[in-house]
Amino acid sequence: MKFCSHCGHTVAFEIPMGDDRPRHLCHDCGAIHYVNPRVIVGVVPYLGDQILLCKRAIEPRLGLWTLPAGFMENGESSEEGALRECWEEALARVRTDDLYCVYDIPHINQVYLIYRGELTDTDFGPGPESLEVELFHEDEIPWDDMAFPIMTETIQHYFADRKEGIFKLHRGVIERKL
Amino acid sequence: MKFCSHCGHTVAFEIPMGDDRPRHLCHDCGAIHYVNPRVIVGVVPYLGDQILLCKRAIEPRLGLWTLPAGFMENGESSEEGALRECWEEALARVRTDDLYCVYDIPHINQVYLIYRGELTDTDFGPGPESLEVELFHEDEIPWDDMAFPIMTETIQHYFADRKEGIFKLHRGVIERKL
């Protein structure tokens, strides 16, 4: 950030009075520009003992597989956002059961809220951000071609919980790989 | 938002190619400025059968009571953020038990992640954003002087769950009052 989005003046990056960390602030109009973590909402769409995955048509990780998920938008609830992403990426509709995973990824300033939801039918297909959309049994999951570790972990939890017969909320912090 | 924070040019507010909703975008440098929901992190600090509340020293709702909570910052996990807010607002330290409430407030673009945590000692007091910090038994809670409905609901859940002896995750969407 170089310019104030309110008045167009150059911004400084310094600690505002009464604060404890540097922010982009405008000495001309006084605006302080806070930058906060973003929420990614997603869903584990399942049907029987299969789950739905999308092969990414966009960067990052083009060509690799993931659960339908994306940035939460203003004006929607996290569950509405998860359903929207499932529709946009997989043209699929689900009935959500419950919030399933809450993950923090502090080094990239992201919070993940992932729901579990049963597909209402098998009428799905790739949206503009997907190359393919497919149902997978556990032993068919393309583990070596998964786009994001957080989604791999979510899917592992899903199949483990399914075997146990109890779906519990999973929570975790994904640290930067050293 | 009137000016591009990257290049200082005036921004337009229109639907970018391939998108489905208007964004602030710069026709000069091509930047699209996304605005997403913000996460508020907080904690229910308890000790025995009491909980800790803060009387707000700042607007909005100056002079009313709330749980320690505030905007999650970049670079921290939601749990770290909740502990930080508890320290900043109540000079109190807690050992967090678990994530307790996840609320969406779509009309103000906020997601709340509220933890439960036992105070490690009674060495607390008002931080710069609080006028008073006090422990309350259930029958002493200033219900009529609470700052935010979401915090009132969280506290009601807390005491109800405490009676039942089981703390479960609570989830909800707070709609705009009509």
Chai-1 contact restraints between the chains, C-beta under 6 A:
chainA,res_idxA,chainB,res_idxB,connection_type,confidence,min_distance_angstrom,max_distance_angstrom,comment,restraint_id
A,M1,B,S5,contact,1.0,0.0,6.0,A-B,restraint_1
A,F3,B,F3,contact,1.0,0.0,6.0,A-B,restraint_2
A,F3,B,S5,contact,1.0,0.0,6.0,A-B,restraint_3
A,F3,B,G8,contact,1.0,0.0,6.0,A-B,restraint_4
A,S5,B,M1,contact,1.0,0.0,6.0,A-B,restraint_5
A,S5,B,F3,contact,1.0,0.0,6.0,A-B,restraint_6
A,S5,B,S5,contact,1.0,0.0,6.0,A-B,restraint_7
A,G8,B,F3,contact,1.0,0.0,6.0,A-B,restraint_8
A,G8,B,G8,contact,1.0,0.0,6.0,A-B,restraint_9
A,V35,B,N74,contact,1.0,0.0,6.0,A-B,restraint_10
A,N36,B,R38,contact,1.0,0.0,6.0,A-B,restraint_11
A,N36,B,F71,contact,1.0,0.0,6.0,A-B,restraint_12
A,P37,B,V39,contact,1.0,0.0,6.0,A-B,restraint_13
A,P37,B,M72,contact,1.0,0.0,6.0,A-B,restraint_14
A,P37,B,N74,contact,1.0,0.0,6.0,A-B,restraint_15
A,R38,B,N36,contact,1.0,0.0,6.0,A-B,restraint_16
A,V39,B,P37,contact,1.0,0.0,6.0,A-B,restraint_17
A,V39,B,V111,contact,1.0,0.0,6.0,A-B,restraint_18
A,F71,B,N36,contact,1.0,0.0,6.0,A-B,restraint_19
A,M72,B,P37,contact,1.0,0.0,6.0,A-B,restraint_20
A,N74,B,P37,contact,1.0,0.0,6.0,A-B,restraint_21
A,N74,B,N109,contact,1.0,0.0,6.0,A-B,restraint_22
A,G75,B,P106,contact,1.0,0.0,6.0,A-B,restraint_23
A,E76,B,P106,contact,1.0,0.0,6.0,A-B,restraint_24
A,S77,B,D104,contact,1.0,0.0,6.0,A-B,restraint_25
A,S77,B,P106,contact,1.0,0.0,6.0,A-B,restraint_26
A,S77,B,V173,contact,1.0,0.0,6.0,A-B,restraint_27
A,S78,B,D104,contact,1.0,0.0,6.0,A-B,restraint_28
A,L99,B,R171,contact,1.0,0.0,6.0,A-B,restraint_29
A,D104,B,S77,contact,1.0,0.0,6.0,A-B,restraint_30
A,D104,B,S78,contact,1.0,0.0,6.0,A-B,restraint_31
A,P106,B,G75,contact,1.0,0.0,6.0,A-B,restraint_32
A,P106,B,E76,contact,1.0,0.0,6.0,A-B,restraint_33
A,P106,B,S77,contact,1.0,0.0,6.0,A-B,restraint_34
A,N109,B,N74,contact,1.0,0.0,6.0,A-B,restraint_35
A,V111,B,V39,contact,1.0,0.0,6.0,A-B,restraint_36
A,L169,B,L169,contact,1.0,0.0,6.0,A-B,restraint_37
A,R171,B,L99,contact,1.0,0.0,6.0,A-B,restraint_38
A,V173,B,S77,contact,1.0,0.0,6.0,A-B,restraint_39
